[in-house]
Amino acid sequence: MVREEIAGSNRTLQWKCVESRIDSKRLYYGRFILSPLKKGQADTIGIAMRRVLLGEIEGTCITSAKLEKVPHEYSTIVGIEESVHEILMNLKEIVLRSNLYGVQDASICVKGPKCITAQDIISPPSVEIIDTTQHIANLTEPVDLCIGLQIKRDRGYRIKSTTNSQDGSYPIDAVSMPVRNVNHSIYSYGNGNEKQEILFLEIWTNGSLTPKEALHEASRNLIDLFIPFLHAEEENFHLQENKNKFTLPLFTFHNELSNLKKNKKGTALKYIFIDQSELPSRTYNCLKRSNIHTLLDLLSNSQEDLMRISYFRTEDINQILSILQKRFTIDLPKNKFLF
């Protein structure tokens, strides 16, 4: 069990791994908790970490394959069970690990009959093949097959270009996403001002890194994104010096509410998220699972619509009505609501 402590002003945050397992070479699972958190902090951290884990973690994958004397990617080759397109799809699924940036070359050169797997990839020493048993193609006759590969470390998803190949080189949809899925859930305890939360974070990876490694990298990436705000004092000083040249418009939550009251059809509705409304965690999670994220999403539903949400109760409706009336002076109709 791993445990780290972060000293706070009046409490100590602790995180630990409560479950870790390897389901297969290409599926790792980890479950972590962070506590104690103040009301609302668990969602703030959970949503941010999920987005960074799924979109900011770098991975390594095959980005293109070159086959000689192949007219197009939907061709078939005598003596090979799979079409060229199927071979490219299998190469797309190969899980790799590398710490080097830039494009690296690799290759496959075999003679049939043979079942080609990831083990047959001749790669640079800096590239590690996670699962050497991954299937690529099946050679049923004594034919030669040579494929040139390009490997790249990147992040996110890159769709291949639609241009036709001129030299037998075919781009592959690059999936540089080592984190397969992330879930976060919240447990609340205590009453009133003493209410606290525990954040549960579940991470699944493709085996090129462990969930703990993904969590550490996501945390570093998230911190890097906020570093520019540490220089806010310098920026404010600069703006004050040039205040005669231009005025920077201020965006505040109260201004947004004023615009909302003047015009309910305005874009302000979609910029107010339901987590700003201090809804109970249970109610918030039910709304989120139903893809209700903003005030505009919420007002697009009636009380009758909300009662159809799984596990939603009359008490939840009453809480929403109270908050809408108190904070936004808006009523949620019982039946169909039209702007």
Secondary structure by P-SEA (a helix, b strand, c coil): cbbbbbbcccbbbbbbbcbbbbccccbbbbbbbbcccccaaaaaaaaaaaaaaacccccccccccccccccccccccccccccaaaaaaaaaabbbbbccccbbbbbccccccccccccccccccccccccccccccccccbbbbbbbbbbbbbccbbbbbcccccccccccccccccccbbbbbbbbbbccccbbbbbbbbbbccccccaaaaaaaaaaaaaaaaccccaaaaaaaaaaaacccbbbbbbcaaaaaaaaaaccccccccccccccccccaaaaaaaaaaccccccccccccaaaaaacccccaaaaaaaaaaaaacccbbbbcccccc
